[in-house]
Amino acid sequence: MALCPFHLAIPVYDLPAARHFYGETFGLAEGRSSEHWVDFNFYGHQLVIHEHPKTASQESAHTNTVDGHDVPVPHFGIILEWAQWEALAERLRARNTPFVIEPYIRFKGEPGEQATMFLFDPCGNALEFKAFADMGQLFAR
């Protein structure tokens, strides 16, 4: 099955800081932009940061417990190949990026075993990055 690229537009209350975070910290290529928004190539998908006043979820993140960790809700992210995930974790560590949940292996030895990490962008948007050693386990129960 071929996946279609998604488009996700998120609010950011500090456009220059968010632009730097997605462009420099993650190394995402920038696309079109204006003085109020910026497109990024988010691993083949279109992520757009839009200047917007601080939202309630950016002010104070809600969490749900998953595998003994407080997972921020809402959040978004991408599922990477294992080597890409490891390289991203190293890139973020090298840039002293703070994690909400440090990179680790979740559901170890169970169906759906995955590598995961959580962090916030400078505007309080929560991100999760995952990898599966077996992509066939993506929807495992």
For each residue, the residues with C-beta under 8 A, 3 or more apart:
1:
2:
3:
4:
5: 44 45 46
6: 45 46
7: 45 46 48
8: 42 45 46 47 48 76
9: 37 47 48 49 50
10: 47 48 49 50 76 125
11: 49 50 51 52 53 55 58 123 125
12: 15 17 18 49 50 51 52 121 122 123 125
13: 51 52 53 54 58 123
14: 17 18 122 123
15: 12 18 19 36 37 38 49 51
16: 19 20
17: 12 14 20 21 122 123
18: 12 14 15 21 22 38 49 121 122 123
19: 15 16 22 23 30 38 49
20: 16 17 23 24 25 122
21: 17 18 24 25 26 121 122
22: 18 19 25 26 28 38 40 42 47 49 121
23: 19 20 26 27 28 30 40
24: 20 21 27
25: 20 21 22 91 92 95 97
26: 21 22 23 88 91
27: 23 24 91
28: 22 23 40 41 42 47
29: 40 41
30: 19 23 33 38 39 40 41
31: 38 39 40 41 46
32: 38 39
33: 30 37 38 39
34: 37
35:
36: 15 50 51
37: 9 15 33 34 48 49 50 51
38: 15 18 19 22 30 31 32 33 48 49
39: 30 31 32 33 46 47 48
40: 22 23 28 29 30 31 46 47 48 49
41: 28 29 30 31 44 45 46 47
42: 8 22 28 45 46 47 78
43: 78 80
44: 5 41
45: 5 6 7 8 41 42 78
46: 5 6 7 8 31 39 40 41 42
47: 8 9 10 22 28 39 40 41 42
48: 7 8 9 10 37 38 39 40
49: 9 10 11 12 15 18 19 22 37 38 40
50: 9 10 11 12 36 37
51: 11 12 13 15 36 37
52: 11 12 13 55
53: 11 13
54: 13 58 59 123 124
55: 11 52 58 59 124
56: 59 60
57: 60 61 62 74 124
58: 11 13 54 55 61 123 124 125
59: 54 55 56 124
60: 56 57
61: 57 58 72 73 120 124 126
62: 57 72 73
63: 70 71 72 73
64: 70 71 73
65: 68 69 70 71
66: 69 71 106
67: 106 107
68: 65
69: 65 66 101 118
70: 63 64 65 101
71: 63 64 65 66 75 101 118 128
72: 61 62 63 75 100 118 120 126
73: 61 62 63 64 126
74: 57 126
75: 71 72 118 125 126 127 128
76: 8 10 125 126 127 128
77: 127 128 129 130
78: 42 43 45 129 130
79: 129 130 131 132 135 138
80: 43 84 85 88 129 130 131
81: 84 85 131
82: 85 86 115 131 132 133
83: 86 87
84: 80 81 87 88 131
85: 80 81 82 88 89 103 115 117 129 130 131
86: 82 83 89 90 115 131
87: 83 84 90 91
88: 26 80 84 85 91 92 129
89: 85 86 92 93 103 117 129
90: 86 87 93 94
91: 25 26 27 87 88 94 95
92: 25 88 89 95 97 99 117 119
93: 89 90 96 97
94: 90 91
95: 25 91 92
96: 93
97: 25 92 93 119
98: 119 120
99: 92 102 103 117 118 119
100: 72 118 119 120 126
101: 69 70 71 104 116 117 118
102: 99 117
103: 85 89 99 115 116 117
104: 101 115 116 117
105: 108 113 114 115 116
106: 66 67 113 114 115 116
107: 67 110 111 112 113 114
108: 105 113
109: 113
110: 107 113
111: 107 137 140 141
112: 107 132 137 138 139 140 141
113: 105 106 107 108 109 110 132 133 134 137
114: 105 106 107 130 131 132 137
115: 82 85 86 103 104 105 106 130 131 132
116: 101 103 104 105 106 128 129 130 131
117: 85 89 92 99 101 102 103 104 128 129
118: 69 71 72 75 99 100 101 126 127 128
119: 92 97 98 99 100 126 127
120: 61 72 98 100 124 125 126 127
121: 12 18 21 22 124 125 127
122: 12 14 17 18 20 21
123: 11 12 13 14 17 18 54 58
124: 54 55 57 58 59 61 120 121
125: 10 11 12 58 75 76 120 121
126: 61 72 73 74 75 76 100 118 119 120
127: 75 76 77 118 119 120 121
128: 71 75 76 77 116 117 118
129: 77 78 79 80 85 88 89 116 117
130: 77 78 79 80 85 114 115 116
131: 79 80 81 82 84 85 86 114 115 116
132: 79 82 112 113 114 115 135 137 138
133: 82 113 137
134: 113 137
135: 79 132 138
136: 140
137: 111 112 113 114 132 133 134 140
138: 79 112 132 135
139: 112
140: 111 112 136 137
141: 111 112
